[in-house]
Amino acid sequence: MKIDRIRVTGLFNDFDHDLAFASGERIMLVIGPNGFGKTTILKLIDVLFNEPLSRLSSIPFREVDVAFDDGTQLVVRRDSASHGQTGDRVPLTLIRKLGDSTDIFQPPRVPFAQDSRRIPASAIEDIIPELKRVDYDKWLNLETGYIFDFDDIRTTYWESLRLQPRPALLQGPDWLQDMRRSVTVRLIDTERLTHVLRPGRHNRAIKTTRTVSHYSQELSRRIKDSIAKYGAKSQLLDRTFPNRLVTDQMHSSRAVEALREDLDAIDRMRMKLEDVGLIAGNQHGLDIPDLSRVDESQRGVLAVYAHDAMQKLAVFDELYNKVSTFKRIANCRFRHKQVAVNAEGLSVTKIDGTALDLEKLSSGEQHELVMLYELLFKASSNSLVLIDEPELSLHITWQEQWVQDLEEAACVTEFRAIVATHSPEIIGDRWDLTVELRGRNED
C-alpha cells in the first residue's frame, strides 16, 4: 500500500489542508507560511503509523483522512467535545473504508489491572533499554526521540512489563495493525545531526554522538555483513564445485562467445565493486585466456567458474547501487574534498590526501552526508519518507540541486517523499511538485 493523499481539517482549529502527490510523481514539496502546520502534519503522519494512538490526542486537529493507492481510506476523527483523554477511552475514532465496507474503532484508555500502577518508575529503564527517564513521569524513547508518559509505556510495552491488558483493545483491531505494518513511514526531522546513543545496562546516562559518525559505523557493519555473506556463498559454491563440474551438463556446451561475455561481465563487476570500496583489490583485470584455444571440457570448467563468480558477486548488487549513488552525489557536491567508502565506513579526504575528521566537517557537509545516508540506506522500498526543512545549512547551489538528488535516491530505493520547505531554491523549476498550505479564506 502507498499513501496517495492526506487531508487534514481543523488543524489548530484554523486550517484545512489537502496534500496529494502529482500523478506519477514520488515527491511532494509542501510550502506555506510559518505557523500553517507543515511540521505538525509530518509529525501527525509519523505518529499515526509509528507511535501509540494515544499520542494523537496531543496534536490539535479535527479529522485526518489518508487515501491509499488501493482505494482504502483511513479516517481519524477527534471527538468534538474532547481536547485530551477523558472517560474510559482516547477521544478519537478511527474508520477504515474500502468500497462498501466500513470498520470503526475507538481506542480505549489503558484497561490494565489496578496493580499495574505499582510498577516502580525506577524499573522502567531496566526493563525497556530504549527508554530513558527524563522527568518525574516522562521517558525518552532513544530510538524515535518521542517522550512517553506512563500510560504510553503501559500501552506500548505491556508485554515487556508482563502486564495483563486486553491487547485487541490496546493495539487496535487486525485491520488497523495490518494497515500500520503495510505502510513504512520514516521522519527525518530538523535535529538530524545529533544521534542519541542507546545506554548500556550499567550506565544509564544519556549520550549523544554526531549522526555522521554513527552512520559511518553503521555503513561499516552493512559492508562487513555483505562481505560475510559473500564468504558464506563462496564456501557453499566451492564445496559443491567438484560435483557440479561433473554432473551439470548445461555448462559443458557453453559457446565461446557467450562464455567470453560472462567472463567480461565478471571482470567489470569486480572492478566496479573495488572502485566503490565494497571489496578489496588492486584494480587488475581478470586474467582471461584465449578462449579460441580452449577445448570443450575446459570451457565447461570456465563456465561453472563464471556461474559461481556471478552468484558470489550478486550478493553486493543492492549495496553497490546505494553506495555508488551515495559516492557519486556526495563527490559532485563536495569541493576540494573526496568522499570514499570501505569496510571501515565513510572517510573524507582533502585533494592532497589529508584525512578529515567526519565530525569536523561543516554543518552543511554533515547535513548532506546524513541526508543522503537516510534516503539511500534508512528508507525502504515503497516507504513514505517525511523530510522537514532539507535546506538547513546548505549553500544555495546545493539547495538548487537537492530535488534532483532526492529523485535519484527515490529511484534507487523506490520510496515516496513529502518534503516541508521554505526554500525557493529547493523548489527551483519543480512547482509541479508543490502543495501550498493556505488559510481557509485564501485563494
Buried (B, 14 or more C-beta within 10 A) or exposed (E): BBBBBBBBBBBEEEBBBEBEBBEEBBBBBBBBEEEBBBBBBBBBBBBBBBBBBBBBBEBBBBBBBBBBEEEBBBBBBBBEEBEEBEEEBBBBBBBBBBEEEEEEBBBBBBBBEEEBEEBEEEEBBEEBBBBBBEEEEEBBBBEBEBBBBBBBBBBBBBEEBEBEBEEEBBBBBEBBEEBBEBBBBBBBBEEBBEBBEEBEEEEEEEEEEBBBBBBBEBBBEBBEEBBEBBEEBBEEBEEEBEEBBEEEEEBBEBEEEEBBEBBBBBBEBBBBBBBBBBBEEEEEEEEEEEBEEBEEEEBBBBBBBBBBBEEBBEBBEEBBBBBBBBBBBBBEBBEEBBBBBBBBBBBBEEEEEEEBEBEEBEEBBBBBBBBBBBBBBBBEEBBBBBBBBBBBBBBEEBBBBBBEBBBBBBEBBEBBBBBBBEBEBBBBEBEEBBBEBBEEEEE
